[in-house]
C-alpha cells in the first residue's frame, strides 16, 4: 500500500511539450516519484500497457490532434484504470464540465479540472485529493444480469417494489409515492433497476410482462395501504414497449378496480426520450386518460420531445429530471432551466414534480419557484413497502412539531 508521494506514478498527456515539462516539474517538486509523459492518446495507451508500475495520477489535455482527450478518456475507461484523473484545458468551462460528467459516468475516478495556466498549488491539491479518495469505492456502470437470470427472477417472484415518497411543496404533506423495481439475486442480494431494465426493454414481451407485474404489485399495495387508513397516490414507470399493447388500459383499469383503488390516484410515468406521437401511442394514452389515469412525462429536459408534441399528448404531469434539480441553488444556469420548466408545465395546466432533491438549499429553490411536488434523498431513499406507513407517521409528526 502506497503511503507517500514518492511511491506514486503520474502520467501527463498533452500535445504541447512545454506544458508536459512544466507539469512534470511541478509533480516532481511535490514529490511524485515517477512522472511519465505522452504527446497523445495513442502514446498514453502504449505507456499504460508497458509501464511496470500502475499509474496513480493521470493528467489529460482535451484538445489534442488525432485521438483527442474525450476519446482518450473513453479508452482509459475500457482499461478499468484505478488512477485519479485530472482534465487539463483552456476551453470553455461548460465543455470541460460536460467531459468531466462523461468520464464520471464511465467510472473514472475524477479528481477535478485545471484550466491553463495552472499553478503548483492546484496540482498539489489534486494529489491530496487522490490520497483522500483512493480507498473510496467509486461508482461503476451497473452490473448486468443475463436474460436467463431475469426470466428466473420473474418466474420466482423476485421482483420487489420499493417506494420513494413524494411531498407536496404547498403544504409539506406526503401526497404519493413512486414505485421502483428491484431484483433479488440469490448471490448478489438486492439489485438496482439499471442492471435489468435495459435487458427487459430489448424484448417487448419481456418488458410488457415486467410492466404488468410491477403495476399489479404497486396497485395491490396502494389498495392495502388505503384499507389501513393511508391513502396515497401511486406513480408507476411505464415503457413504451409495454404501452403499445392496445388492451393495456383495460387491463390496468381492471387491476385498479379489483384492488379497491381509484384510477385518478395512479400516475403513469413515460420517459421523455420514449415519447413518440404515433397513432398507436395516441390511441393508448387517450384511452388511459378516458379512464382518469394521470400521465407524466418523466425525465423532462433530457429527451427530444418538441413543444408541439408536448401539447398534443394528454399529459397531466411534467417531471423535471434530477440533472436540472440537484445543485440548482448554487448554479444560475440550472436555476434558470428549472424556473423555465416549472413555468412551462404550469402554463400547460400540468402538475410539476422535481426529482433528485438532495439538500435543503435545492428544496428551498423549488419552493421559491412554485414547484408542486418534490422527491429525492433529501426526503427519503426508496423504502420497502412495510416501511412506508412508519415513514408517513414520522413525517406527519415532524411537520406537526415544526408547526409548534
C-alpha positions in Angstrom: 0.0 0.0 0.0 1.4 3.4 -1.0 1.9 5.8 1.8 3.6 8.8 0.3 4.1 10.7 -3.0 7.5 9.2 -3.8 5.8 5.9 -4.4 3.2 7.4 -6.9 3.4 7.3 -10.7 1.9 10.1 -12.7 1.2 10.3 -16.5 0.9 13.6 -18.2 -0.9 13.5 -21.6 -0.6 16.8 -23.6 0.4 17.6 -27.2 2.4 20.6 -26.1 5.9 19.7 -24.9 6.2 22.9 -22.8 3.0 22.1 -20.9 4.2 18.5 -20.2 7.5 19.7 -19.0 6.1 22.4 -16.7 3.6 20.0 -15.2 6.2 17.2 -14.8 8.5 19.6 -12.9 5.6 20.6 -10.6 4.8 17.0 -9.9 8.4 16.2 -9.1 8.6 19.2 -6.9 5.6 17.9 -5.0 7.5 14.7 -4.5 5.9 12.3 -7.1 8.4 9.5 -7.6 7.7 8.6 -11.3 6.4 11.0 -14.0 5.7 9.8 -17.5 4.9 11.9 -20.5 2.8 11.2 -23.6 2.0 13.6 -26.5 -1.3 12.0 -27.4 -3.8 9.2 -26.6 -2.0 6.5 -28.6 1.2 7.2 -26.7 -0.6 7.2 -23.4 -2.2 3.8 -24.0 1.2 2.4 -25.0 2.8 3.7 -21.8 -0.1 2.3 -19.7 0.4 -1.1 -21.3 4.2 -1.1 -20.9 4.7 0.6 -17.6 5.9 -1.8 -14.8 4.1 0.4 -12.3 0.4 1.2 -12.3 -0.4 4.8 -13.0 -1.9 6.6 -9.9 -2.4 10.1 -11.3 -3.3 10.9 -14.9 -3.4 14.5 -16.2 -5.1 14.6 -19.7 -5.5 17.5 -22.1 -8.7 17.7 -24.1 -7.8 19.5 -27.3 -5.2 17.2 -28.9 -4.8 16.2 -32.6 -5.6 12.7 -33.6 -7.1 10.9 -30.6 -8.4 13.8 -28.6 -8.9 13.9 -24.8 -12.5 12.7 -25.0 -11.6 9.6 -26.9 -8.6 9.1 -24.7 -10.8 9.1 -21.6 -13.1 6.6 -23.1 -10.2 4.4 -23.9 -8.9 4.7 -20.3 -12.3 3.6 -19.0 -12.2 0.4 -21.0 -8.9 -0.4 -19.3 -10.6 0.0 -15.8 -7.7 2.0 -14.6 -7.6 3.0 -10.9 -5.8 6.3 -11.5 -7.2 9.6 -10.3 -7.9 11.7 -13.4 -7.4 15.5 -13.9 -8.6 17.3 -17.0 -6.3 19.9 -18.5 -7.8 22.5 -20.8 -8.1 26.1 -21.8 -11.5 25.5 -23.3 -15.0 26.8 -22.3 -15.9 25.7 -18.8 -19.2 24.1 -20.0 -17.3 21.9 -22.4 -14.9 20.8 -19.6 -17.9 20.1 -17.3 -19.6 18.0 -19.9 -16.5 15.9 -20.5 -16.0 15.5 -16.7 -19.6 14.3 -16.4 -18.9 11.8 -19.2 -15.8 10.5 -17.5 -17.6 10.1 -14.2 -20.4 8.2 -15.9 -17.8 5.9 -17.4 -16.5 5.0 -14.0 -13.2 7.0 -14.0 -12.0 8.4 -10.7 -12.3 12.1 -11.4 -10.2 14.5 -9.2 -11.2 17.7 -11.0 -10.2 20.1 -13.8 -7.4 22.5 -14.2 -7.7 25.5 -16.5 -4.5 26.5 -18.2 -2.3 28.1 -17.0 -2.4 26.2 -13.7 -0.3 26.5 -10.5 1.7 24.2 -8.4 -0.8 24.7 -5.5 -3.6 23.4 -7.8 -1.6 20.4 -8.7 -0.7 19.7 -5.1 -4.4 19.9 -4.2 -5.2 17.2 -6.8 -2.6 14.9 -5.3 -4.0 15.4 -1.9 -7.5 14.7 -3.2 -6.2 11.5 -4.7 -4.9 10.4 -1.3 -8.3 11.1 0.2 -10.3 9.2 -2.4 -8.0 6.4 -3.3 -9.7 3.9 -1.0 -13.3 5.1 -1.6 -15.2 2.7 -3.8 -16.2 4.6 -7.0 -19.3 4.3 -8.9 -19.1 1.8 -11.8 -21.6 1.2 -14.5 -24.2 -1.1 -13.1 -23.7 -4.9 -13.3 -26.0 -6.5 -15.9 -27.9 -9.7 -15.3 -28.5 -12.2 -18.1 -31.8 -12.9 -19.8 -32.0 -16.3 -18.0 -31.4 -14.7 -14.6 -34.1 -12.1 -15.4 -36.6 -14.7 -16.5 -36.0 -16.9 -13.4 -36.5 -13.8 -11.2 -39.8 -13.2 -12.9 -40.9 -16.8 -12.6 -39.9 -17.0 -8.9 -41.5 -13.6 -7.9 -38.1 -12.0 -7.1 -39.0 -8.6 -8.5 -39.9 -6.4 -5.5 -41.0 -2.8 -5.3 -39.5 -0.1 -3.2 -41.4 3.2 -2.8 -40.0 6.8 -2.8 -42.1 9.4 -1.0 -43.3 12.4 -2.9 -44.0 15.6 -1.0 -46.4 18.4 -1.8 -44.4 21.7 -1.6 -47.6 23.7 -1.0 -48.3 22.2 2.5 -45.5 19.7 3.1 -47.8 16.7 3.1 -46.9 13.2 1.9 -49.1 13.0 -1.2 -47.9 10.0 -3.1 -45.1 7.5 -3.8 -43.2 6.3 -6.8 -42.9 2.5 -7.3 -39.3 1.5 -8.1 -38.4 -2.1 -9.1 -35.6 -4.1 -7.5 -34.5 -7.6 -8.2 -33.5 -10.1 -5.5 -30.5 -12.0 -6.8 -29.5 -15.2 -4.9 -25.8 -14.3 -4.9 -25.7 -10.5 -5.1 -28.8 -9.5 -3.0 -30.9 -6.5 -4.0 -30.0 -5.3 -7.5 -30.8 -1.8 -8.8 -33.0 -1.5 -12.0 -30.2 -0.3 -14.2 -29.0 -3.9 -14.1 -32.1 -5.4 -15.6 -34.5 -2.8 -17.1 -32.3 -2.3 -20.3 -32.3 -6.0 -20.8 -36.1 -6.2 -20.5 -36.5 -3.3 -22.9 -34.7 -5.3 -25.6 -37.7 -7.6 -25.8 -41.3 -6.2 -26.0 -42.8 -9.3 -24.5 -40.4 -9.4 -21.6 -40.9 -5.6 -20.9 -44.7 -6.0 -21.0 -44.6 -8.9 -18.6 -42.4 -6.8 -16.2 -44.6 -3.8 -16.5 -47.8 -5.7 -15.7 -46.1 -7.4 -12.7 -45.0 -4.0 -11.4 -48.4 -2.4 -12.0 -50.3 -5.2 -10.2 -47.9 -5.3 -7.2 -48.0 -1.5 -6.9 -51.7 -1.1 -7.1 -52.3 -4.0 -4.8 -50.0 -2.3 -2.3 -51.8 1.0 -2.7 -55.2 -0.6 -2.1 -53.8 -2.3 1.1 -52.5 1.0 2.4 -55.8 2.6 1.7 -57.7 -0.1 3.7 -55.2 0.5 6.5 -56.0 4.2 6.5 -53.1 5.5 4.4 -54.4 7.0 1.1 -51.5 7.8 -1.2 -51.2 8.4 -4.9 -49.1 5.8 -6.8 -46.7 6.7 -9.7 -45.5 3.8 -11.9 -43.0 3.9 -14.7 -44.3 2.5 -18.0 -42.1 1.7 -21.0 -43.5 2.4 -24.5 -42.5 -1.2 -25.2 -45.4 -2.2 -22.9 -47.7 0.8 -23.6 -48.0 -0.4 -27.3 -50.3 -3.2 -26.1 -53.7 -2.0 -27.1 -55.6 -3.6 -24.3 -53.3 -2.2 -21.6 -55.8 0.5 -20.4 -58.5 -2.2 -19.9 -56.1 -4.5 -18.0 -54.9 -1.6 -15.8 -58.4 -0.5 -15.0 -59.4 -4.0 -14.0 -56.4 -4.3 -11.7 -57.2 -0.9 -10.0 -60.9 -1.9 -9.6 -60.1 -5.3 -8.0 -57.6 -3.6 -5.6 -60.3 -1.1 -4.4 -58.2 1.8 -5.6 -59.0 4.7 -8.0 -57.6 5.3 -11.5 -57.3 9.0 -10.8 -54.8 8.2 -8.0 -52.5 6.4 -10.4 -49.9 8.3 -12.4 -48.2 6.5 -15.4 -44.7 7.9 -16.0 -43.4 7.8 -19.5 -39.8 8.8 -20.1 -39.4 11.8 -22.5 -36.9 10.1 -24.8 -39.5 7.3 -25.4 -42.4 9.6 -26.3 -43.3 9.2 -29.9 -46.6 10.7 -31.2 -47.5 7.7 -33.3 -51.2 6.7 -33.9 -50.6 3.7 -31.7 -49.3 5.7 -28.7 -52.0 8.4 -29.2 -54.6 5.6 -29.1 -53.4 4.1 -25.9 -52.7 7.3 -23.9 -56.0 8.7 -24.9 -57.8 5.6 -23.5 -55.8 5.8 -20.3 -56.9 9.4 -19.9 -60.6 8.4 -20.6 -60.3 6.1 -17.6 -58.9 9.0 -15.5 -55.4 7.7 -15.2 -52.8 10.5 -14.9 -49.9 10.7 -17.4 -46.5 12.1 -16.5 -43.7 13.0 -18.9 -40.7 11.7 -17.0 -37.1 13.0 -17.1 -38.2 16.2 -18.8 -35.4 18.1 -20.5 -33.3 15.0 -21.3 -35.1 13.8 -24.4 -36.2 15.2 -27.7 -39.9 15.9 -27.5 -40.9 19.1 -29.1 -43.3 21.6 -27.6 -45.8 20.7 -30.3 -45.6 17.0 -29.1 -45.9 18.1 -25.5 -49.1 20.0 -26.4 -50.6 17.1 -28.4 -50.2 14.3 -25.9 -52.6 14.4 -22.9 -50.0 14.6 -20.1 -51.2 15.8 -16.7 -47.8 16.0 -15.1 -44.3 17.2 -16.0 -41.5 15.6 -14.1 -38.2 17.5 -14.2 -35.1 15.4 -14.4 -32.7 15.3 -11.5 -29.8 16.8 -13.6 -31.7 20.1 -13.6 -32.6 20.0 -9.9 -29.6 18.8 -7.9 -27.3 21.8 -7.4 -29.7 24.4 -8.7 -29.3 26.5 -5.6 -25.6 27.2 -6.5 -25.9 27.2 -10.3 -27.6 30.2 -12.0 -27.9 28.3 -15.3 -29.6 25.3 -13.6 -31.9 27.6 -11.7 -32.9 29.3 -14.9 -33.7 26.0 -16.6 -35.6 24.9 -13.6 -37.7 28.1 -13.4 -38.5 27.9 -17.2 -39.5 24.2 -16.9 -41.8 24.8 -13.9 -43.4 27.8 -15.6 -43.9 25.8 -18.8 -45.6 22.9 -17.1 -47.9 25.1 -15.0 -48.9 27.2 -18.1 -49.8 24.0 -19.8 -52.0 23.2 -16.7 -49.8 20.3 -15.6 -48.6 19.4 -12.1 -44.8 19.8 -11.9 -42.7 17.3 -10.0 -39.0 17.7 -9.3 -36.9 14.6 -8.7 -33.4 14.3 -7.3 -33.8 16.8 -4.5 -30.8 16.1 -2.3 -30.4 19.1 0.1 -32.3 21.8 1.8 -31.0 24.6 -0.5 -32.4 22.9 -3.6 -35.7 22.2 -1.7 -35.9 25.9 -0.9 -35.3 26.9 -4.6 -38.2 24.6 -5.6 -40.5 26.2 -3.0 -39.5 29.7 -4.2 -40.1 28.8 -7.8 -43.6 27.4 -7.0 -42.9 23.7 -7.9 -45.8 21.5 -6.9 -44.1 18.2 -5.7 -40.6 17.1 -4.8 -38.9 13.8 -4.2 -35.3 12.7 -3.6 -32.9 11.6 -1.0 -33.4 14.8 1.0 -36.9 13.5 1.8 -36.1 9.7 1.7 -34.4 7.0 -0.2 -36.8 4.4 -1.7 -38.4 2.3 1.1 -39.7 -1.2 1.2 -43.5 -1.4 1.4 -43.7 -2.2 5.2 -41.7 1.0 6.0 -44.0 3.4 4.2 -46.6 3.7 7.0 -43.9 4.3 9.6 -42.4 7.0 7.3 -45.8 8.6 6.9 -46.3 8.7 10.6 -42.9 10.2 11.3 -43.2 12.7 8.5 -46.6 13.9 9.7 -45.3 14.1 13.3 -42.3 16.1 12.2 -44.5 18.6 10.4 -46.7 18.9 13.5 -43.6 19.5 15.7 -42.2 22.1 13.3 -45.6 24.0 13.3 -45.2 24.4 17.1 
